């Protein structure tokens, strides 16, 4: 299995599955950064919960943070041709 302890992981998309991935990754010791292009009131509430877990969350962006990641996890709702995935590619 992939060693997650202290790895830098990017989660793209913070729907229900993306948020669950963030929690699982943090529980396994990963340093998690999460992004979502949406910025709704509901998502801001959920982002606050993730931040409480230690996740670095940015809403309202379609760009990947300018740093290196060991792993990227994408929500099934994020289109395979999304620009952010091409940036990471």
N, CA, C and O atoms as CSV, one atom per row, in Angstrom:
chain,resi,resn,atom,element,x,y,z
A,1,UNK,N,N,0.836,-1.188,0.000
A,1,UNK,CA,C,0.000,0.000,0.000
A,1,UNK,C,C,0.879,1.248,0.000
A,1,UNK,O,O,1.995,1.236,0.518
A,2,UNK,N,N,0.367,2.303,-0.578
A,2,UNK,CA,C,1.077,3.567,-0.662
A,2,UNK,C,C,1.245,4.153,0.738
A,2,UNK,O,O,0.279,4.234,1.497
A,3,UNK,N,N,2.461,4.561,1.080
A,3,UNK,CA,C,2.743,5.157,2.390
A,3,UNK,C,C,2.255,6.601,2.402
A,3,UNK,O,O,2.746,7.440,1.646
A,4,UNK,N,N,1.288,6.881,3.263
A,4,UNK,CA,C,0.693,8.217,3.324
A,4,UNK,C,C,1.293,9.107,4.400
A,4,UNK,O,O,1.194,10.331,4.310
A,5,UNK,N,N,1.907,8.522,5.408
A,5,UNK,CA,C,2.455,9.289,6.525
A,5,UNK,C,C,3.389,10.388,6.012
A,5,UNK,O,O,4.384,10.104,5.345
A,6,UNK,N,N,3.063,11.637,6.326
A,6,UNK,CA,C,3.848,12.821,5.945
A,6,UNK,C,C,3.926,13.089,4.447
A,6,UNK,O,O,4.715,13.932,4.020
A,7,UNK,N,N,3.126,12.392,3.638
A,7,UNK,CA,C,3.133,12.678,2.204
A,7,UNK,C,C,2.276,13.908,1.923
A,7,UNK,O,O,1.354,14.220,2.676
A,8,UNK,N,N,2.586,14.593,0.847
A,8,UNK,CA,C,1.853,15.796,0.431
A,8,UNK,C,C,0.802,15.369,-0.590
A,8,UNK,O,O,1.137,14.923,-1.687
A,9,UNK,N,N,-0.470,15.509,-0.220
A,9,UNK,CA,C,-1.554,15.030,-1.083
A,9,UNK,C,C,-2.491,16.183,-1.432
A,9,UNK,O,O,-2.869,16.979,-0.573
A,10,UNK,N,N,-2.852,16.253,-2.703
A,10,UNK,CA,C,-3.815,17.230,-3.179
A,10,UNK,C,C,-5.133,16.522,-3.458
A,10,UNK,O,O,-5.161,15.508,-4.155
A,11,UNK,N,N,-6.220,17.053,-2.915
A,11,UNK,CA,C,-7.565,16.553,-3.216
A,11,UNK,C,C,-8.261,17.616,-4.060
A,11,UNK,O,O,-8.361,18.775,-3.658
A,12,UNK,N,N,-8.740,17.209,-5.229
A,12,UNK,CA,C,-9.407,18.116,-6.155
A,12,UNK,C,C,-10.895,17.779,-6.154
A,12,UNK,O,O,-11.298,16.693,-6.572
A,13,UNK,N,N,-11.700,18.718,-5.684
A,13,UNK,CA,C,-13.147,18.518,-5.607
A,13,UNK,C,C,-13.563,18.162,-4.194
A,13,UNK,O,O,-13.101,17.168,-3.634
A,14,UNK,N,N,-14.432,18.969,-3.621
A,14,UNK,CA,C,-14.828,18.772,-2.228
A,14,UNK,C,C,-16.299,18.443,-2.061
A,14,UNK,O,O,-16.960,18.920,-1.138
A,15,UNK,N,N,-16.798,17.620,-2.970
A,15,UNK,CA,C,-18.123,17.052,-2.770
A,15,UNK,C,C,-18.027,16.019,-1.645
A,15,UNK,O,O,-17.011,15.938,-0.955
A,16,UNK,N,N,-19.056,15.257,-1.471
A,16,UNK,CA,C,-19.098,14.278,-0.384
A,16,UNK,C,C,-17.899,13.318,-0.431
A,16,UNK,O,O,-17.295,13.030,0.602
A,17,UNK,N,N,-17.564,12.834,-1.605
A,17,UNK,CA,C,-16.457,11.879,-1.739
A,17,UNK,C,C,-15.106,12.541,-1.519
A,17,UNK,O,O,-14.218,11.950,-0.905
A,18,UNK,N,N,-14.944,13.758,-2.014
A,18,UNK,CA,C,-13.689,14.477,-1.817
A,18,UNK,C,C,-13.445,14.773,-0.342
A,18,UNK,O,O,-12.322,14.656,0.146
A,19,UNK,N,N,-14.506,15.156,0.360
A,19,UNK,CA,C,-14.381,15.420,1.797
A,19,UNK,C,C,-14.044,14.140,2.557
A,19,UNK,O,O,-13.239,14.157,3.487
A,20,UNK,N,N,-14.662,13.032,2.158
A,20,UNK,CA,C,-14.363,11.747,2.797
A,20,UNK,C,C,-12.902,11.364,2.553
A,20,UNK,O,O,-12.232,10.843,3.445
A,21,UNK,N,N,-12.419,11.624,1.349
A,21,UNK,CA,C,-11.019,11.329,1.036
A,21,UNK,C,C,-10.083,12.149,1.912
A,21,UNK,O,O,-9.068,11.640,2.387
A,22,UNK,N,N,-10.419,13.417,2.127
A,22,UNK,CA,C,-9.600,14.275,2.986
A,22,UNK,C,C,-9.491,13.683,4.386
A,22,UNK,O,O,-8.398,13.613,4.948
A,23,UNK,N,N,-10.605,13.260,4.947
A,23,UNK,CA,C,-10.606,12.682,6.287
A,23,UNK,C,C,-9.790,11.404,6.356
A,23,UNK,O,O,-9.014,11.207,7.291
A,24,UNK,N,N,-9.961,10.545,5.380
A,24,UNK,CA,C,-9.208,9.286,5.337
A,24,UNK,C,C,-7.706,9.543,5.230
A,24,UNK,O,O,-6.904,8.909,5.918
A,25,UNK,N,N,-7.342,10.472,4.365
A,25,UNK,CA,C,-5.927,10.795,4.185
A,25,UNK,C,C,-5.319,11.380,5.457
A,25,UNK,O,O,-4.219,10.997,5.854
A,26,UNK,N,N,-6.033,12.305,6.096
A,26,UNK,CA,C,-5.525,12.892,7.352
A,26,UNK,C,C,-5.400,11.826,8.434
A,26,UNK,O,O,-4.426,11.816,9.186
A,27,UNK,N,N,-6.381,10.932,8.517
A,27,UNK,CA,C,-6.329,9.848,9.511
A,27,UNK,C,C,-5.145,8.925,9.296
A,27,UNK,O,O,-4.719,8.233,10.220
A,28,UNK,N,N,-4.612,8.911,8.087
A,28,UNK,CA,C,-3.459,8.077,7.777
A,28,UNK,C,C,-2.163,8.876,7.727
A,28,UNK,O,O,-1.149,8.391,7.225
A,29,UNK,N,N,-2.197,10.111,8.251
A,29,UNK,CA,C,-0.970,10.883,8.422
A,29,UNK,C,C,-0.538,11.746,7.263
A,29,UNK,O,O,0.552,12.316,7.298
A,30,UNK,N,N,-1.370,11.862,6.223
A,30,UNK,CA,C,-0.990,12.694,5.076
A,30,UNK,C,C,-1.192,14.166,5.388
A,30,UNK,O,O,-2.061,14.529,6.181
A,31,UNK,N,N,-0.392,15.007,4.764
A,31,UNK,CA,C,-0.576,16.459,4.771
A,31,UNK,C,C,-1.454,16.772,3.566
A,31,UNK,O,O,-1.027,16.605,2.423
A,32,UNK,N,N,-2.666,17.221,3.813
A,32,UNK,CA,C,-3.666,17.336,2.754
A,32,UNK,C,C,-3.953,18.795,2.408
A,32,UNK,O,O,-4.179,19.636,3.278
A,33,UNK,N,N,-3.932,19.057,1.110
A,33,UNK,CA,C,-4.368,20.329,0.550
A,33,UNK,C,C,-5.565,20.003,-0.330
A,33,UNK,O,O,-5.513,19.061,-1.121
A,34,UNK,N,N,-6.637,20.768,-0.202
A,34,UNK,CA,C,-7.844,20.504,-0.984
A,34,UNK,C,C,-8.301,21.771,-1.687
A,34,UNK,O,O,-8.230,22.867,-1.131
A,35,UNK,N,N,-8.769,21.606,-2.911
A,35,UNK,CA,C,-9.269,22.744,-3.693
A,35,UNK,C,C,-10.603,22.386,-4.334
A,35,UNK,O,O,-10.881,21.226,-4.639
A,36,UNK,N,N,-11.418,23.420,-4.529
A,36,UNK,CA,C,-12.679,23.248,-5.252
A,36,UNK,C,C,-12.968,24.554,-5.956
A,36,UNK,O,O,-12.745,25.626,-5.394
A,37,UNK,N,N,-13.459,24.478,-7.169
A,37,UNK,CA,C,-13.755,25.708,-7.916
A,37,UNK,C,C,-14.986,26.417,-7.375
A,37,UNK,O,O,-15.149,27.617,-7.597
A,38,UNK,N,N,-15.855,25.701,-6.670
A,38,UNK,CA,C,-17.054,26.313,-6.082
A,38,UNK,C,C,-16.698,27.038,-4.785
A,38,UNK,O,O,-15.689,26.745,-4.144
A,39,UNK,N,N,-17.539,27.972,-4.424
A,39,UNK,CA,C,-17.387,28.686,-3.156
A,39,UNK,C,C,-18.782,29.078,-2.680
A,39,UNK,O,O,-19.189,30.235,-2.784
A,40,UNK,N,N,-19.500,28.096,-2.159
A,40,UNK,CA,C,-20.863,28.310,-1.689
A,40,UNK,C,C,-20.871,28.369,-0.162
A,40,UNK,O,O,-19.899,27.988,0.490
A,41,UNK,N,N,-21.968,28.847,0.390
A,41,UNK,CA,C,-22.092,28.910,1.851
A,41,UNK,C,C,-21.972,27.514,2.461
A,41,UNK,O,O,-21.288,27.331,3.468
A,42,UNK,N,N,-22.630,26.541,1.857
A,42,UNK,CA,C,-22.565,25.166,2.365
A,42,UNK,C,C,-21.139,24.619,2.308
A,42,UNK,O,O,-20.673,23.970,3.244
A,43,UNK,N,N,-20.465,24.886,1.212
A,43,UNK,CA,C,-19.099,24.392,1.063
A,43,UNK,C,C,-18.151,25.083,2.037
A,43,UNK,O,O,-17.204,24.462,2.518
A,44,UNK,N,N,-18.389,26.344,2.331
A,44,UNK,CA,C,-17.560,27.039,3.320
A,44,UNK,C,C,-17.704,26.406,4.706
A,44,UNK,O,O,-16.730,26.315,5.453
A,45,UNK,N,N,-18.916,25.970,5.047
A,45,UNK,CA,C,-19.133,25.273,6.324
A,45,UNK,C,C,-18.341,23.963,6.332
A,45,UNK,O,O,-17.658,23.652,7.308
A,46,UNK,N,N,-18.436,23.206,5.251
A,46,UNK,CA,C,-17.717,21.929,5.162
A,46,UNK,C,C,-16.199,22.151,5.160
A,46,UNK,O,O,-15.451,21.366,5.743
A,47,UNK,N,N,-15.755,23.218,4.503
A,47,UNK,CA,C,-14.324,23.536,4.487
A,47,UNK,C,C,-13.823,23.833,5.891
A,47,UNK,O,O,-12.708,23.452,6.249
A,48,UNK,N,N,-14.637,24.510,6.682
A,48,UNK,CA,C,-14.269,24.791,8.071
A,48,UNK,C,C,-14.052,23.510,8.862
A,48,UNK,O,O,-13.129,23.428,9.672
A,49,UNK,N,N,-14.890,22.521,8.632
A,49,UNK,CA,C,-14.735,21.218,9.305
A,49,UNK,C,C,-13.425,20.555,8.885
A,49,UNK,O,O,-12.724,19.970,9.710
A,50,UNK,N,N,-13.102,20.652,7.596
A,50,UNK,CA,C,-11.854,20.059,7.106
A,50,UNK,C,C,-10.644,20.788,7.673
A,50,UNK,O,O,-9.648,20.161,8.034
A,51,UNK,N,N,-10.728,22.084,7.750
A,51,UNK,CA,C,-9.615,22.862,8.328
A,51,UNK,C,C,-9.376,22.453,9.785
A,51,UNK,O,O,-8.237,22.399,10.248
A,52,UNK,N,N,-10.456,22.171,10.488
A,52,UNK,CA,C,-10.335,21.718,11.883
A,52,UNK,C,C,-9.553,20.397,11.967
A,52,UNK,O,O,-8.910,20.114,12.979
A,53,UNK,N,N,-9.614,19.599,10.901
A,53,UNK,CA,C,-8.864,18.339,10.840
A,53,UNK,C,C,-7.414,18.548,10.409
A,53,UNK,O,O,-6.603,17.623,10.459
A,54,UNK,N,N,-7.094,19.778,9.984
A,54,UNK,CA,C,-5.734,20.068,9.530
A,54,UNK,C,C,-5.566,20.103,8.027
A,54,UNK,O,O,-4.441,20.103,7.528
A,55,UNK,N,N,-6.668,20.133,7.298
A,55,UNK,CA,C,-6.617,20.200,5.839
A,55,UNK,C,C,-6.504,21.667,5.420
A,55,UNK,O,O,-7.224,22.521,5.936
A,56,UNK,N,N,-5.605,21.950,4.493
A,56,UNK,CA,C,-5.446,23.293,3.915
A,56,UNK,C,C,-6.427,23.404,2.754
A,56,UNK,O,O,-6.217,22.781,1.713
A,57,UNK,N,N,-7.489,24.184,2.910
A,57,UNK,CA,C,-8.568,24.246,1.926
A,57,UNK,C,C,-8.576,25.597,1.221
A,57,UNK,O,O,-8.458,26.645,1.856
A,58,UNK,N,N,-8.719,25.555,-0.110
A,58,UNK,CA,C,-8.916,26.765,-0.903
A,58,UNK,C,C,-10.149,26.558,-1.765
A,58,UNK,O,O,-10.234,25.597,-2.530
A,59,UNK,N,N,-11.099,27.468,-1.633
A,59,UNK,CA,C,-12.322,27.415,-2.435
A,59,UNK,C,C,-12.279,28.496,-3.509
A,59,UNK,O,O,-11.540,29.473,-3.396
A,60,UNK,N,N,-13.081,28.303,-4.546
A,60,UNK,CA,C,-13.191,29.306,-5.599
A,60,UNK,C,C,-11.988,29.362,-6.512
A,60,UNK,O,O,-11.676,30.415,-7.068
A,61,UNK,N,N,-11.311,28.243,-6.672
A,61,UNK,CA,C,-10.146,28.222,-7.564
A,61,UNK,C,C,-10.203,27.008,-8.482
A,61,UNK,O,O,-10.664,25.934,-8.094
A,62,UNK,N,N,-9.732,27.199,-9.683
A,62,UNK,CA,C,-9.630,26.108,-10.644
A,62,UNK,C,C,-8.172,25.829,-10.956
A,62,UNK,O,O,-7.856,25.186,-11.957
A,63,UNK,N,N,-7.287,26.312,-10.102
A,63,UNK,CA,C,-5.852,26.129,-10.311
A,63,UNK,C,C,-5.248,25.326,-9.175
A,63,UNK,O,O,-5.679,25.417,-8.025
A,64,UNK,N,N,-4.241,24.540,-9.522
A,64,UNK,CA,C,-3.516,23.765,-8.513
A,64,UNK,C,C,-2.537,24.676,-7.784
A,64,UNK,O,O,-1.969,25.582,-8.394
A,65,UNK,N,N,-2.331,24.454,-6.500
A,65,UNK,CA,C,-1.319,25.218,-5.770
A,65,UNK,C,C,0.058,24.996,-6.405
A,65,UNK,O,O,0.341,23.933,-6.959
A,66,UNK,N,N,0.891,26.008,-6.312
A,66,UNK,CA,C,2.221,25.946,-6.930
A,66,UNK,C,C,3.224,25.275,-5.993
A,66,UNK,O,O,4.137,25.919,-5.475
A,67,UNK,N,N,3.040,23.979,-5.788
A,67,UNK,CA,C,4.007,23.186,-5.041
A,67,UNK,C,C,3.861,21.734,-5.454
A,67,UNK,O,O,2.931,21.370,-6.173
A,68,UNK,N,N,4.773,20.922,-4.999
A,68,UNK,CA,C,4.772,19.524,-5.414
A,68,UNK,C,C,3.938,18.659,-4.482
A,68,UNK,O,O,3.883,18.887,-3.273
A,69,UNK,N,N,3.296,17.667,-5.070
A,69,UNK,CA,C,2.493,16.715,-4.324
A,69,UNK,C,C,2.939,15.300,-4.657
A,69,UNK,O,O,3.318,15.003,-5.789
A,70,UNK,N,N,2.889,14.439,-3.659
A,70,UNK,CA,C,3.220,13.031,-3.865
A,70,UNK,C,C,2.086,12.301,-4.566
A,70,UNK,O,O,2.298,11.319,-5.276
A,71,UNK,N,N,0.874,12.806,-4.348
A,71,UNK,CA,C,-0.319,12.120,-4.829
A,71,UNK,C,C,-1.422,13.147,-5.036
A,71,UNK,O,O,-1.529,14.110,-4.277
A,72,UNK,N,N,-2.233,12.945,-6.052
A,72,UNK,CA,C,-3.427,13.769,-6.260
A,72,UNK,C,C,-4.634,12.843,-6.294
A,72,UNK,O,O,-4.622,11.812,-6.967
A,73,UNK,N,N,-5.669,13.220,-5.562
A,73,UNK,CA,C,-6.924,12.465,-5.525
A,73,UNK,C,C,-7.986,13.363,-6.123
A,73,UNK,O,O,-8.160,14.502,-5.690
A,74,UNK,N,N,-8.695,12.855,-7.118
A,74,UNK,CA,C,-9.712,13.664,-7.759
A,74,UNK,C,C,-11.096,13.100,-7.503
A,74,UNK,O,O,-11.309,11.888,-7.552
A,75,UNK,N,N,-12.015,13.978,-7.235
A,75,UNK,CA,C,-13.408,13.599,-7.047
A,75,UNK,C,C,-13.956,13.090,-8.373
A,75,UNK,O,O,-13.571,13.590,-9.430
A,76,UNK,N,N,-14.841,12.111,-8.336
A,76,UNK,CA,C,-15.443,11.629,-9.583
A,76,UNK,C,C,-16.207,12.728,-10.340
A,76,UNK,O,O,-16.416,12.611,-11.547
A,77,UNK,N,N,-16.619,13.778,-9.650
A,77,UNK,CA,C,-17.352,14.866,-10.298
A,77,UNK,C,C,-16.448,15.785,-11.116
A,77,UNK,O,O,-16.941,16.582,-11.914
A,78,UNK,N,N,-15.145,15.687,-10.930
A,78,UNK,CA,C,-14.205,16.536,-11.678
A,78,UNK,C,C,-13.941,15.878,-13.026
A,78,UNK,O,O,-13.485,14.737,-13.098
A,79,UNK,N,N,-14.236,16.614,-14.089
A,79,UNK,CA,C,-14.064,16.080,-15.447
A,79,UNK,C,C,-12.599,15.766,-15.732
A,79,UNK,O,O,-11.702,16.509,-15.332
A,80,UNK,N,N,-12.373,14.671,-16.419
A,80,UNK,CA,C,-11.014,14.249,-16.751
A,80,UNK,C,C,-10.249,15.298,-17.541
A,80,UNK,O,O,-9.021,15.350,-17.479
A,81,UNK,N,N,-10.970,16.138,-18.287
A,81,UNK,CA,C,-10.317,17.175,-19.092
A,81,UNK,C,C,-10.242,18.522,-18.381
A,81,UNK,O,O,-9.904,19.531,-18.999
A,82,UNK,N,N,-10.550,18.544,-17.105
A,82,UNK,CA,C,-10.500,19.791,-16.340
A,82,UNK,C,C,-9.086,20.385,-16.378
A,82,UNK,O,O,-8.110,19.646,-16.254
A,83,UNK,N,N,-8.963,21.697,-16.546
A,83,UNK,CA,C,-7.650,22.332,-16.612
A,83,UNK,C,C,-6.747,22.025,-15.419
A,83,UNK,O,O,-5.537,21.874,-15.586
A,84,UNK,N,N,-7.315,21.932,-14.233
A,84,UNK,CA,C,-6.490,21.667,-13.056
A,84,UNK,C,C,-5.800,20.308,-13.177
A,84,UNK,O,O,-4.667,20.148,-12.722
A,85,UNK,N,N,-6.465,19.340,-13.778
A,85,UNK,CA,C,-5.842,18.021,-13.940
A,85,UNK,C,C,-4.747,18.055,-14.993
A,85,UNK,O,O,-3.754,17.334,-14.884
A,86,UNK,N,N,-4.920,18.878,-16.000
A,86,UNK,CA,C,-3.858,19.035,-17.007
A,86,UNK,C,C,-2.640,19.693,-16.379
A,86,UNK,O,O,-1.507,19.338,-16.706
A,87,UNK,N,N,-2.861,20.658,-15.467
A,87,UNK,CA,C,-1.749,21.308,-14.763
A,87,UNK,C,C,-0.933,20.279,-14.002
A,87,UNK,O,O,0.296,20.346,-13.973
A,88,UNK,N,N,-1.610,19.341,-13.395
A,88,UNK,CA,C,-0.928,18.344,-12.554
A,88,UNK,C,C,-0.237,17.287,-13.389
A,88,UNK,O,O,0.754,16.692,-12.965
A,89,UNK,N,N,-0.773,17.058,-14.590
A,89,UNK,CA,C,-0.362,15.978,-15.445
A,89,UNK,C,C,1.036,15.893,-15.811
A,89,UNK,O,O,1.429,14.983,-16.542
